[in-house]
Amino acid sequence: MIVEISLAVAAAVLLAYVLVCALRLAIGPTVADRAVAVDTINTLIVAIMILVGAAFDLVVIMDVALVYALLSFVGTLYVARYLEEGLK
């Protein structure tokens, strides 16, 4: 019981962080600020998915979180390359 409550509190805190990053995404003055905000949101979503998977003992959510993290990493690499060099 206490484990589920602590995982729910941790997920709520991470969700609050996602909302703060969404605010930065909306008001970020530069494209780099927005890219960092999106990357941070993706990382927080992966952490929330892992917490939910641990709370409900669902291994499939852990697998989805792993694939989502890998795709997010690749997307971040492409955005960083675009910001550095532009489209080629």
Summary of the structure (lengths in Angstrom):
residues: 88
radius of gyration: 15.3
end to end distance: 54.4
largest distance: 54.4
contacts: 232
relative contact order: 0.13
helix: 90%
strand: 0%
